[in-house]
Amino acid sequence: MAWLHINAPGRGVTPSARSWCQCGRDLFVAGQARALALIADHAQHRDLCPLLVRQEGKAA
C-alpha cells in the first residue's frame, strides 16, 4: 500500500505533503512547488514500485 497525505491549510500557511509506501519510502516536503513535485513523484512511484505493481502478465 502507498499513501499520500496533503496538508493545504489555507492562505498564508505553507502547504506540505508526505508520501509513504510499504517498500520503505517515507518522504516529507513543505512548500507549494515541492508538494506538487512530490504528488507527481508519488503517482510515478505507485506505477513502478515492485510491491505495488501486479506481476501477472509481465514478460519475464
C-alpha positions as CSV (number, residue, x, y, z in Angstrom):
1,M,0.0,0.0,0.0
2,A,1.1,3.6,-0.7
3,W,-0.3,6.7,1.0
4,L,-0.2,10.3,0.1
5,H,-1.2,12.9,2.7
6,I,-1.5,16.5,1.6
7,N,-1.9,19.4,4.0
8,A,-3.1,22.7,2.4
9,P,-4.3,24.8,5.3
10,G,-5.2,28.0,3.5
11,R,-3.9,31.4,2.7
12,G,-0.6,32.5,4.2
13,V,0.3,29.0,5.5
14,T,2.8,26.7,3.8
15,P,1.3,23.5,2.3
16,S,3.0,20.2,2.9
17,A,2.8,16.6,1.7
18,R,4.0,13.2,2.8
19,S,4.4,10.0,0.8
20,W,4.6,6.6,2.4
21,C,4.9,3.1,0.9
22,Q,5.2,-0.3,2.3
23,C,8.5,-0.7,0.5
24,G,10.1,1.8,2.9
25,R,9.5,5.0,1.1
26,D,8.8,7.9,3.6
27,L,9.2,11.4,2.1
28,F,8.0,14.7,3.5
29,V,8.2,18.1,1.8
30,A,7.0,21.6,2.6
31,G,6.1,24.4,0.1
32,Q,3.8,24.5,-2.8
33,A,6.3,23.7,-5.6
34,R,7.8,20.8,-3.6
35,A,4.4,19.4,-2.7
36,L,3.3,19.4,-6.3
37,A,6.5,17.7,-7.3
38,L,6.0,15.0,-4.6
39,I,2.4,14.4,-5.7
40,A,3.7,13.7,-9.2
41,D,6.6,11.6,-7.9
42,H,4.2,9.6,-5.7
43,A,2.0,8.8,-8.7
44,Q,5.0,7.6,-10.6
45,H,6.2,5.5,-7.6
46,R,2.9,3.7,-7.5
47,D,3.3,2.7,-11.1
48,L,6.9,1.4,-10.6
49,C,7.1,0.0,-7.0
50,P,7.6,-3.7,-7.2
51,L,5.4,-4.2,-4.1
52,L,2.5,-2.4,-5.8
53,V,2.8,-3.4,-9.4
54,R,0.9,-6.5,-10.4
55,Q,3.3,-9.1,-11.8
56,E,0.7,-11.1,-13.8
57,G,1.1,-10.7,-17.5
58,K,4.5,-9.1,-17.4
59,A,7.3,-10.5,-19.5
60,A,9.9,-12.5,-17.6
